[in-house]
Amino acid sequence: MSGIYIHIPFCKKACHYCNFHFSTQTQYVNEFTAALLKEIELQQNYLTGKIETLYFGGGTPSLLSKDAIASIYNKIKDSFDLSSELEFTLEANPDDLSATQAQDWLEIGVNRLSIGIQSFQPHSLDWMNRAHSVEQAHQAIVNAKSAGFTNMSADLIYGTPHLSDQDLAEDLATLLNYGIPHISCYALTVEEKTALHAMIQKKSMQDVDASHQARQFEYIVQTLNNAGWEHYEISNFSTPNCRSKHNSNYWNGVPYLGLGPAAHSFNMHTRQWNVTNNQLYFQSIKNHTVPFELETLDTTTKFNEYMMISLRQMEGFSFTKIKNEFGEKYEAHVKLIAETFEKNKQIQKTTMGYALTNEAKFFADGIASDFFWSKDQA
């Protein structure tokens, strides 16, 4: 099984925190769609076997017209062997998610929505420079449910300077009351080359507080665990059997093809990424060439990525997998380091190896980096 990710590089406005590739010059959407259809033809032999997941991300995929989404999906169907149980996800902003749009997407074949709620607090939405209102956030969920969508996810951002603990509690309670089966919760990060980073540097915007974020993360974990949800990945929570198949496959090393500007692809041996410039992408595709850079993945890179991703998941890492895929020296290396983290109660034994304790999950990336193998090690 494999997956396909399609990057839609357009947004109505720029959120202060976002460092994904996008443009607000939406007049180029039609040119993009034509180029994307051509890229699908050019890349139709990249994957073999059934396609289990299709994911429209961005950017803002919900900006596309019904005809554009349908034409892209039909081209994918003509070019790849899609599973009869395909998970077809479309990311949608609340201001785009009208009753008509929801019905149109369902008719095309979309069966899962990822809704960019981020917050139900007006001051928080203003601070992030989001395009939608609180009222539109509520109406978007109502419209999706009324159209017949049952498999939905909502994004929340926590740890912003103006989001109080009470605000966060209300946001979570609202989603639980709506019966959303999947929630992605992201700590606000200050990325370079974003408006937020520039404002913080100029002292015109308050910086994030790590202790504030850690406290709110702990509240999210506790609240959703108490509600019977799976904390299956550091930022992702679901009710039973409602995990994101697309993202889970990505974390578990399943091959995927990325289409569109800035999209990444992975075939278990190499990783490639398309140019992060819309006009260069258009021009290259017109010349029948996919504009990408390529990296061949060596054993050390694969191992370090495995440790990073596995420690973000509830199942943790497997000693058997490490030994079989990377070798005995990597297994010995991990066992030695694991002893210290186990003594500090930051990891705990599983049937396969170790996983992070709840107390350590907020520090997942830092802990994973301590397991990394240096390329200059003997």
Beta strands, then each sheet from edge to edge (+ up, - down):
strand 1: 2-8
strand 2: 51-58
strand 3: 82-92
strand 4: 112-118
strand 5: 152-158
strand 6: 182-187
strand 7: 230-233
strand 8: 236-238
strand 9: 256-259
strand 10: 264-266
strand 11: 270-274
strand 12: 292-296
strand 13: 317-318
strand 14: 347-349
strand 15: 353-356
sheet 1: 7+ 8- 6+ 5+ 4+ 3+ 2+ 1+ 9+
sheet 2: 10+ 11- 12+
sheet 3: 13+ 15- 14+
end
